[in-house]
Amino acid sequence: MNPITRRIVVAINPAASFGRSRQVGSAVVAALSNDGCLVTALSEPNAELLRLAVRSALTEPVDALVVVGGDGMVSLAVNELGDTGIPLGIVPTGTGNDTARGLGIPLEDPAAAIQVLRDALDAPPRILDVGLVHHGITETRFLGIVSAGFDALVNDRANLWRRPRGRSRYTLALLRELVALTPRRYELTVDGAAVTVDAVLLSVANNVSLGGGMKIVPHARMDDGFLDLFTVAPLGRLRLLRFFPRVFSGTHTGLDVVSFRTLRRVRIDAPGIVAYADGERIGSLPIEVEVLPDSLRVLAPPLI
């Protein structure tokens, strides 16, 4: 690494992956400190306190914000960074880690992820698009995917349960919601054009995957200046269950019930649906989603 002294804020989620990766934050701080960086380490007992701590730390001159955690931590960072131009580094320790997956950052190998971060500090940052969700008077930024269909209902139900922990909670919530599966009629405005769509799944993607590797839009790019609308037409419960394994492999794209559309802005409305952005609850539809091109600098491996 260069001998230039860098000021790095490291925000650590000690509860990521239910506390199983608690020691990774200390390893990140130690590695950056050994490289001569001036490190401010932040760790709080809950997300809101950590958000406030990050916000306060960013009022001082900072060369990078590094988050140690999952997609929830990435969401926190993206929203706190806003238009500051401060680069974001990610050391994934969550259960999903879809943002890190999409950026090519090593998963389940903290030492490798830390080395990628150290190398990236000496290279030009990657410039990514960011999505922006308008919901009432609130605005929420996201790097990954907005869910506004069956998957959002599953997410909403899973968040109501404390047990079981890990991905099995999502699987059980999926089975529970499957019993009450009802297609929704969506009223959309896509880049100014009104469209009506009947669907069981509807998402707006900037990244490839959600839910720990479900490749709903395998061709999505985080630097092309566009978002991708993904919809799945009404289908029965049994076919939907058969559909999900194909999403993990990304082999669903040619199915007759699946459609994609590239866009810059979309308004989404449907009854009884709550939207999520990168796994964080936004609220009941309607929402508007737009792309903010070239809005975030990220410390990640270069595109191959």
Stockholm file with secondary structure:
# STOCKHOLM 1.0

chainA/1-304         MNPITRRIVVAINPAASFGRSRQVGSAVVAALSNDGCLVTALSEPNAELLRLAVRSALTEPVDALVVVGGDGMVSLAVNELGDTGIPLGIVPTGTGNDTARGLGIPLEDPAAAIQVLRDALDAPPRILDVGLVHHGITETRFLGIVSAGFDALVNDRANLWRRPRGRSRYTLALLRELVALTPRRYELTVDGAAVTVDAVLLSVANNVSLGGGMKIVPHARMDDGFLDLFTVAPLGRLRLLRFFPRVFSGTHTGLDVVSFRTLRRVRIDAPGIVAYADGERIGSLPIEVEVLPDSLRVLAPPLI
#=GR chainA/1-304 SS CCSSCCEEEEEECTTGGGGTTHHHHHHHHHHHHHTTCEEEEEECSSHHHHHHHHHHHTTSCCSEEEEEESHHHHHHHHHHHTTSCCCEEEEECSSCCHHHHHHTCCSSCHHHHHHHHHHHTTSCCEEEEEEEEEETTEEEEESSEEECSHHHHHHHHHHHCCCSCSHHHHHHHHHHHHHTCCCEEEEEEETTEEEEEEESEEEEESSSCBTTTBCSSTTCCTTSSCEEEEEECCCCHHHHHHHHHHHHHTCCTTSTTEEEEEESEEEEECTTCEEEETTEEEEESCEEEEEEEEEEEEECCCCC
#=GC SS_cons         CCSSCCEEEEEECTTGGGGTTHHHHHHHHHHHHHTTCEEEEEECSSHHHHHHHHHHHTTSCCSEEEEEESHHHHHHHHHHHTTSCCCEEEEECSSCCHHHHHHTCCSSCHHHHHHHHHHHTTSCCEEEEEEEEEETTEEEEESSEEECSHHHHHHHHHHHCCCSCSHHHHHHHHHHHHHTCCCEEEEEEETTEEEEEEESEEEEESSSCBTTTBCSSTTCCTTSSCEEEEEECCCCHHHHHHHHHHHHHTCCTTSTTEEEEEESEEEEECTTCEEEETTEEEEESCEEEEEEEEEEEEECCCCC
//
